[in-house]
Amino acid sequence: MSTHSTSRWTMAAVRRFDIIYAQRRNPFMVAWWSASFPGFGHLLMYKNTTGVLLTLSEVIINSLANINLAMVYSFSGNFAMAKQVLRPEWLFGYMFIYFFAIWDSYRCSIEANKHYELAMLENGRIPIHLMRSTGIQFLEKKRPLIAAYCSFLFPGLGQLYNKHIWLGFYGIFWWWIYLTFSHFYEALMALILGHNRMVVSILNPQWLMFMPSVLGGAMYHSYTSSIEQNRLFRITQRQFLTDYYEKARIASMNGTEMNSPLWMIGTFEHCTELEQALSMLEHSGIHPSRIRPVLMDAHADKSLSIVDQRFDRTAKSVEIGFASATACSVLGISLGFILEWGPIIWGLIYGFGGFLLGFGIGLLIKSKHSLPHQKHKLPEVTVLVQYLNEEEAALIHETFWRYKAITVGRIDRQHANPAL
């Protein structure tokens, strides 16, 4: 379909304070995060205004209705106290909003998946760099586990790592609120100093119960966003290599390359260094018409590039693990108020156990489309560069290695013409 710069279905957009993109989501996983914390499912689909307003509604009405406090009493078996603390005048309105958030996020996810497939098929060009007085925004490759770890240390940092500026600072602000009103740091210090019996009396369960969902949701969001940005980087680089070097080849079809079949070959992952290497070669006098990037397929099933990009079973298992850890940690915190070790330790134990349980379930689930596990880097782009003499060959060889080539080789006259 169309490959013009202006597309009907846009894959991504780089903004001053955010990078937003179409992304295929499992509607059930989106609904789960909306159930965990209303608004999170919308934030996963970058419906940020709706998501922010729903999260604010959750914090305010949940606190007025004492829902988290009632959950603690319910999970610890004190049903009489659970009934006593609930405030019905807020509870019934809360339930309408709660179930609407789940239904609407599920519905929007199904529709967004259709838009995602249309954008993939249209293959429109995506601007990846924006310079404004407020700063520079650009698309780059990310490390998903680093993003999740940043969110684990302090929710919001993983979003800043992924260049979701507004969402990142929104998350940081509210995490400070949860820490302050739950008295988490004071309880943690008491635990570290060995005053275990003081922990329960220090903690505020109403505010503490928000924290597992926020922590798990922030880690899940940053992890999946990093994977998606890597996919987008790969798409945009393949579009650039196809457009630029094919155009250069057609513009200079004079037969020169056929007179000297000497080639240097390098294999790369999709990365910024690949474009640095090619730009350096052009700057050194090698015309783009002598450069042939070959885009490699990592799998035989072409439908994977349209249907979904996250068929790595490990990544899927990590996503399920985050969701399971969130649910289990809520249960662990609640039980911790009546068990000896207290809510913090039992919340961590249940959270870690829940992650392992979800991760194991994810590994057991057989997907219709699945990529084989690869232990080592696979070349995603093979670059052939025609050289005219040994000096150029040495230059190309050194440039490839300098900019993180996976492998480098050459075809000289003897290999190109064995009969000679």
C-alpha positions, 0 to 999 in steps of 0.5 A: 500500500501507500508509502507516502509520508502522509498516511491515513493510519499513522504508526507513531508520532514523536511529540515534545514530551512523549512518543506515542505509537499504535501497538497491538495489545491483548484485550484481556491483559488491558482489561486486567490492568484496568481492574487492577487500577482503573485508568491503567488500561487506557494508559497502556493504549496511550489514551492518556487524558482518559487514563489520567482522569480515571486514575485520579477518580480511583484514588479519590473515590477509593479513599472516600469509600475506604475500599482498600481498607475493606479489602485488607479486612476481607482478605484477612478474614475480618468480614465484620470490620470490612462491612463497617468501614465501607461507605455505601454513598461512595461505593455504588458510584465507584462500582459504576466507574470501575466496571466502565473502565474495564469495559471501555479499555477492553473495547478500545483495545480491540478497535486499536488492534484493527488500527494497528494492522491497518497502519502496518499494512499501509507502511507509512513513513514515521518521523523519528526526530523532533527538535524544539526549544523544549528539547530533543525527542528521538526514537532509539533502541531500548533495553526492556529489562532496564526500563522495568528495573527503573520502574521498580526502583521508583515508578515513573523512572521507566517512563522517563527512560522511554521518553514518556515525559508527562506520564513519567513525572505524573507517576513520580509525583503520585508515588511520592504521595503513596509513600508519604500517606502510607508511611512506607519509608518509616515502616521500612526503617522500623523493619530494618532496625528490627522493630517488626511489631511496630510495622503494622501500627505505622503503615496506613493500609488504605494508601499502602494497597494502592502501591502494588498495582502502581508498581506492577503497572509501571513496570509492565508499561515501561517493559512493553513500551521498550519492546515496542520502541525497538520494533518501531526503530527496526521498522523505520530503519528498514524503511530508510535503507530501502528508500534511500539506497534503492533510489541511489541505485536506480539513479546511477545505473551505469553498469560501473558496479558490474566491471568490478565485482569486489564486495565487502560484507558486514552483518548488523543488528538494527541499531544507530551504529549501522546508519553511522557506519553507512554515513561514514562510508559515504563521507569517505567517498563511497557513493550510495549506489555502491552500497547494498543493504539486504534486509533479513527475515528472522522467521519464515512466517510473514504474518508475524510482522502484521499480526504482532511483534512480541511473539518472544515467549520470554517477553510474554511470560514476563508480562504475565509475571508482572500481572500475577505479581501485582495480584499476589502482592495485594493478597500478601500485604493484606495477610501481612497485617495479621501474620508475624512478619508484617505486610512488607515482607509478606507483600514481597514474598507473595509478589516474587512468588506471583511473578514466578508463577505467572512466568511459569504459566507464560512459558507453558502457554502455547501461542499460535505464533511463536518465535524460536528462542535465540541464544545469540545475536542474529543479523538483521541487515546484511550490507554489501559495499563494492570496493575498487581497491585494497585501500577502500577494502581496508577502510570498509573493513575497519568501519564495519568493526568500529560500528558494531558489525556482528560479522565481516567478510569479503568477496574478491575477484577470485571468489566472484569469478572462480573460472579465472 
